[in-house]
Every structure is written in structure tokens, then in C-alpha cells.
Amino acid sequence: MPNEIPTDLRLESVTPYDCALALTIPLSRRQFLDDLSKSEKDFAAHIRRSNLQDSVDNEYYWNTVYGPLCKVVERICCEVHELGVTVEKNVTAADLSELLSRFKVVTFVSHWRFTNLGPDDVLDIYGLLDRLRDPENVVQSAVSRAFIDRCPELLDAKVVQTLSVDLLRQKFLGIARQIIRDAHALYRNNDDKSAPAETIEVLPNRQLERLTRVAFEQAYAGQIRAGKAIEFSDELHTVGELVAAIPKNFSGVLDLTVCNSVIVGKVIKSYYPDCQVAVNRYPTELHVRMGFYKFSIISLHKRPAPFLDVLSNIHTRKF
């Protein structure tokens, strides 16, 4: 039977037996090398892109780059499992949904891919231009202001009537891609040197602050195609597909601090305000974050406590 998840879980003490660790990343040589050849996967290719070397084959990226990290992850999985954590590998969306229905705390180890818009992602250019002229929500209003500054002719109905569909789509994409690229850049590096590199955030209920690809998708549903950005063990999925995997009555803790996760975390909070979502704003080092997770579980094994309090203390070195 699924565990009953209290509404005010942040204040409830938990033990490792209340926690699940869900991993979607490849954890064997064969998986990693296979994923490098799959267009519907990105994590392995991201590892290769981030460590690109001339005159090396794919075995190099396993033997020298990712294989050693994988051993660390496997060891930590064994250690936390011995302390009571349920560890699930090769997790699909259905697997995640099942774990969220059973456990009070689920830590999701996945990969986030930043994507921009392409020509095929614009499904209804005239609908988009209508919304530029007459925005219906906060994000649409912000997009309209950005277009007024950069391409005001697209808000002029008389000008729009003189242009072909292809040219309208091209002009819209040129500005939208620039806006999205600028927004994504704010999540790639921590420019605030006074802030610790390994901080976490527990999201309140609030609107998306920046005009990311996901913000465009949410604001213009049906007019912009949802991009595949979250990697499960089978393939990349859209943010909407991840949201759909969360049980409607979920009010527990979803820990996304082992990936670059603040964008997707904000979407989840907009649908599930009662759940607690822990995220990080900037890119992470897998082995470092897994180490923090292990120390959090060790702490809970010694003394039950609210998971987010322990996680926050570990990240701020209060242990």
C-alpha cells in the first residue's frame, strides 16, 4: 500500500526508509556507449561534449571521464541502500510516478538539456503574433515588451499582412531565440561570486521569472511545441510529461538537486503547490551532489529529521 504523505511534510521527520533514489542516467559501459549513438538521449553526448578531445574514440569518454564517476555513483547507491533507501535504476516516467506514490521523499537523478526553438517548433505563427499584440498573461506581456524593443513591426497588423508565413516565422524565431538564449545563459554559470557554488533552493509558489524555452511553452501552449529536455532511461521527455508523471495528490518532497533543475522545478510548483521541490540554479557535479545526498542519508540514519532541513544543512556545511 502507498504511504500516506502528510501535507506539511517539510516539518515532519523522516528516516532513510521514507526515501527513494531514482536514477535515469546510464550506469554501465554498455549503456553509456549505446546512449552516445541515440539521438533520443543526451546525457552521454553531454559528457562527451563537455570533455571533447581530438583523436580519441568513445571508449576514452567511458574509461577516463565517465566510468570513474559511475563507480562513485554505484558505491553511493550501495551505501545508502544499506541504510534503508530504496534505490531504483533505469527509471522511466512510470517508475517515477510509482515511487512518488509510495515514498515521502524522492530524489531524482536525471539530466536537463537546454533547448532553443527551431522552425518546426512554431505551430501557429499567426496565433503567436495575435498574442504579441494582445497578451493574456504575465509571461506573454514580458515577451511582447521584448519584441517591442527588438522587432516592433511584428506587433503591427498592417505590416504582418504584407509578409509571407515563412518570413513571419523567420522573424519571430530570430528574436525569440535571442531572448531564450539570454535567459538560459543566466542558469549556466553562477556570476554571483559571493554565493556558494553548491547552494540549493526550496521553491515557493511563483511565476517563471525568466523567458526560457519552457516559459515560452507554458505561455503559448498549442502555439509552440514542447521541447524534450528531461532524460529518463528510455528517452528525453518534455517538462509536461514529467509533470504528468507526478501523482495529483503528491505533497511530499521532490529533490531535484542532482541536476540543473530550477526551470523544471518552477513548473512543477505551479501545478503542485503543496509539494516541496528542492532545486539548484546552476550546473552541478554529479559526484559532488551524490556525496551530499549520502551525507544527508547518513544524518537521517543517525537521527530522523525533516529531509529538507538536513539537505540544507549539508549544503551549507552545518554538520
VOGU-3710 file (C-alpha; in Angstrom, 3 decimals, decimal comma):
1> mpneiptdlr> 0,000/0,000/0,000  1,274/3,539/-0,758  2,488/5,526/2,235  0,187/8,349/3,299  2,039/11,612/2,637  1,236/14,427/5,078  0,531/17,890/3,671  3,088/19,682/5,837  5,888/17,241/5,141  8,667/19,771/5,445
11> lesvtpydca> 8,127/19,795/9,204  7,931/16,008/9,528  10,946/13,933/10,473  11,818/11,114/8,083  14,263/8,200/8,034  16,117/6,636/5,096  13,253/4,138/4,798  10,995/7,025/3,755  13,368/7,938/0,910  13,776/6,711/-2,663
21> laltiplsrr> 16,658/7,409/-5,048  15,558/7,353/-8,716  18,311/7,304/-11,338  17,831/7,700/-15,084  21,496/8,075/-16,087  23,491/5,185/-17,612  25,423/3,189/-15,023  27,303/0,685/-17,176  29,777/0,844/-20,032  27,317/-0,718/-22,452
31> qflddlskse> 24,532/1,705/-21,547  26,820/4,708/-21,828  28,261/3,730/-25,216  24,816/2,800/-26,559  23,407/6,161/-25,450  26,144/8,004/-27,342  24,618/6,748/-30,589  20,982/7,562/-29,734  19,520/10,862/-30,890  16,699/10,498/-28,353
41> kdfaahirrs> 19,210/10,586/-25,457  21,569/13,430/-24,490  23,327/12,766/-21,169  26,154/10,646/-22,608  26,592/13,065/-25,508  26,715/15,921/-22,968  29,554/14,163/-21,151  31,421/13,862/-24,451  30,744/17,486/-25,472  31,901/18,782/-22,102
51> nlqdsvdney> 35,183/16,834/-22,279  35,832/16,854/-26,023  39,280/15,648/-27,073  40,815/15,275/-30,513  41,785/11,858/-31,835  40,030/9,768/-29,170  37,217/7,250/-29,544  34,130/6,810/-27,393  35,907/4,335/-25,126  38,001/7,233/-23,868
61> ywntvygplc> 34,910/9,019/-22,533  33,920/5,907/-20,605  37,346/4,792/-19,389  38,751/8,206/-18,485  35,828/10,584/-17,977  32,535/8,961/-17,004  33,451/5,425/-15,910  35,294/6,602/-12,767  32,329/8,848/-11,843  29,988/5,948/-12,415
71> kvvericcev> 31,900/3,873/-9,871  31,406/6,631/-7,291  27,667/6,756/-8,015  27,339/2,962/-7,788  29,190/2,891/-4,482  26,972/5,602/-3,010  23,864/3,768/-4,211  25,016/0,659/-2,337  25,841/2,629/0,801  22,504/4,447/1,039
81> helgvtvekn> 20,618/1,255/0,188  22,264/-0,441/3,170  20,960/2,408/5,330  17,369/1,858/4,161  16,941/3,924/0,972  15,071/2,300/-1,915  17,311/2,662/-4,986  15,780/2,370/-8,463  17,917/2,466/-11,630  16,909/2,851/-15,287
91> vtaadlsell> 13,884/4,842/-14,171  11,082/5,627/-16,640  8,273/8,140/-16,176  6,006/5,316/-14,985  8,649/4,222/-12,454  8,956/7,760/-11,100  5,186/8,008/-10,704  5,139/4,744/-8,740  7,939/5,907/-6,438  6,225/9,232/-5,785
101> srfkvvtfvs> 3,078/7,362/-4,763  4,978/5,267/-2,206  7,643/7,454/-0,626  7,680/10,709/1,272  10,972/11,829/-0,294  12,117/11,061/-3,844  15,490/12,217/-5,140  15,507/12,291/-8,949  18,925/11,893/-10,611  18,472/12,928/-14,206
111> hwrftnlgpd> 19,788/15,171/-16,966  18,390/18,518/-18,086  19,031/19,671/-21,667  18,727/23,341/-22,605  16,937/23,614/-25,951  16,025/26,595/-28,097  13,290/26,984/-30,688  13,529/25,658/-34,239  11,291/26,276/-37,264  9,237/23,130/-36,589
121> dvldiyglld> 8,521/24,303/-33,040  6,380/27,216/-34,200  2,954/25,612/-34,656  0,782/28,709/-35,094  2,649/31,846/-36,144  -0,494/33,957/-36,566  -1,731/32,939/-33,122  1,638/33,921/-31,652  1,543/37,316/-33,347  -2,009/37,877/-32,060
131> rlrdpenvvq> -0,739/37,260/-28,534  2,184/39,637/-29,076  -0,346/42,388/-29,844  -2,811/41,324/-27,150  -1,040/39,382/-24,365  -3,150/37,295/-21,983  -0,753/36,550/-19,119  2,341/37,829/-17,354  4,847/35,928/-19,494  3,151/36,929/-22,745
141> savsrafidr> 3,295/40,563/-21,605  7,024/40,245/-20,932  7,573/38,673/-24,357  5,582/41,473/-26,008  7,767/44,093/-24,316  10,886/42,274/-25,520  9,562/42,242/-29,106  8,596/45,917/-28,935  12,221/46,687/-28,076  13,736/44,412/-30,750
151> cpelldakvv> 11,229/43,947/-33,583  8,198/46,264/-33,228  6,976/45,601/-36,793  5,750/42,145/-35,716  3,189/43,881/-33,486  1,872/45,917/-36,404  -1,054/44,042/-38,006  -0,743/46,034/-41,254  2,915/45,081/-41,632  2,185/41,429/-40,789
161> qtlsvdllrq> -0,367/41,233/-43,614  2,334/42,096/-46,174  4,739/39,321/-45,120  4,738/35,623/-46,002  4,258/32,915/-43,400  7,867/31,790/-43,799  9,215/35,311/-43,322  6,998/35,891/-40,286  8,192/32,636/-38,735  11,801/33,548/-39,510
171> kflgiarqii> 11,485/36,999/-37,937  9,711/35,624/-34,854  12,312/32,890/-34,385  15,203/35,306/-34,782  14,015/37,418/-31,847  12,577/34,583/-29,719  15,773/32,536/-29,957  17,821/35,531/-28,838  15,508/36,120/-25,862  15,654/32,444/-24,853
181> rdahalyrnn> 19,415/32,248/-25,295  19,897/35,246/-23,000  17,581/33,691/-20,384  19,336/30,319/-20,489  22,730/31,975/-20,058  21,648/33,123/-16,597  21,389/29,484/-15,486  24,659/28,214/-16,925  27,101/29,985/-14,619  26,968/31,499/-11,180
191> ddksapaeti> 28,002/35,116/-11,727  27,351/35,993/-8,091  30,777/35,205/-6,678  29,565/35,900/-3,135  27,112/32,998/-3,344  28,291/29,441/-2,578  28,563/27,272/-5,669  26,714/24,375/-4,057  23,629/26,067/-2,642  20,120/24,662/-3,025
201> evlpnrqler> 16,737/26,319/-3,153  13,310/25,264/-1,931  10,898/26,830/-4,381  7,969/28,967/-3,245  4,873/29,339/-5,400  5,724/31,928/-8,046  5,719/32,623/-11,744  8,576/31,729/-14,033  10,898/34,726/-13,768  12,862/34,389/-16,981
211> ltrvafeqay> 11,864/33,949/-20,600  13,276/30,461/-21,099  12,173/27,918/-23,707  9,945/26,348/-21,067  8,421/29,746/-20,208  7,513/30,189/-23,887  5,999/26,689/-23,983  3,901/27,340/-20,893  2,736/30,760/-22,054  1,926/29,726/-25,632
221> agqiragkai> 0,575/26,200/-25,211  -0,623/24,868/-28,564  1,280/27,534/-30,483  4,817/26,424/-29,563  5,843/22,790/-29,466  7,130/21,447/-26,141  10,811/20,513/-26,330  12,252/17,295/-24,963  14,527/18,346/-22,133  14,333/15,788/-19,263
231> efsdelhtvg> 16,117/12,484/-19,765  14,580/9,263/-18,479  16,139/5,859/-19,070  14,188/5,360/-22,316  14,477/8,797/-23,923  14,197/12,535/-23,438  10,782/13,760/-22,321  9,057/17,126/-22,208  8,521/19,028/-18,986  4,809/18,376/-19,401
241> elvaaipknf> 5,431/14,632/-19,486  7,416/14,879/-16,257  4,617/16,861/-14,624  2,093/14,251/-15,797  4,130/11,536/-14,035  3,592/13,186/-10,641  0,539/11,832/-8,789  -2,138/14,502/-8,457  -2,247/14,131/-4,669  1,530/14,271/-4,216
251> sgvldltvcn> 2,523/16,588/-1,376  5,899/15,154/-0,454  9,452/16,222/-1,199  10,798/16,018/-4,746  14,548/16,523/-4,565  15,929/17,685/-7,921  19,265/18,931/-6,617  21,302/16,367/-8,561  20,677/18,132/-11,897  20,358/21,659/-13,305
261> svivgkviks> 16,742/21,897/-12,223  15,336/25,287/-11,251  13,442/25,770/-14,528  11,556/22,477/-14,347  11,138/22,873/-10,587  9,183/26,097/-11,037  6,815/24,425/-13,480  6,210/21,572/-11,026  5,427/24,060/-8,245  2,895/25,821/-10,467
271> yypdcqvavn> 0,980/22,529/-10,787  1,642/21,068/-7,322  1,884/23,928/-4,805  1,602/21,531/-1,833  4,748/19,567/-2,657  8,203/20,719/-1,664  10,654/20,970/-4,574  14,371/21,319/-3,873  16,403/22,564/-6,845  19,708/24,093/-7,814
281> ryptelhvrm> 20,010/27,061/-10,136  23,360/26,291/-11,739  25,091/23,248/-13,292  26,169/20,547/-10,853  28,944/17,988/-10,488  27,310/14,558/-10,272  29,776/13,027/-7,821  29,637/16,096/-5,542  25,851/16,119/-5,378  25,716/12,373/-4,803
291> gfykfsiisl> 28,174/12,855/-1,956  25,884/15,443/-0,380  22,994/13,028/-0,737  24,937/10,273/1,014  25,782/12,560/3,942  22,101/13,560/4,185  21,065/9,905/4,425  23,771/9,154/6,997  22,433/12,057/9,077  18,848/10,742/8,809
301> hkrpapfldv> 20,061/7,264/9,770  21,568/8,681/12,954  18,602/10,866/13,801  15,278/11,287/11,955  14,680/14,884/10,854  12,880/16,883/8,140  14,644/15,957/4,877  14,913/19,490/3,513  16,419/20,760/6,758  19,089/18,065/6,644
311> lsnihtrkf> 19,766/18,658/2,954  20,114/22,391/3,519  22,453/21,884/6,470  24,657/19,523/4,478  24,924/22,005/1,609  25,816/24,846/3,971  28,345/22,645/5,829  26,328/22,718/9,080  27,199/19,158/10,115
//
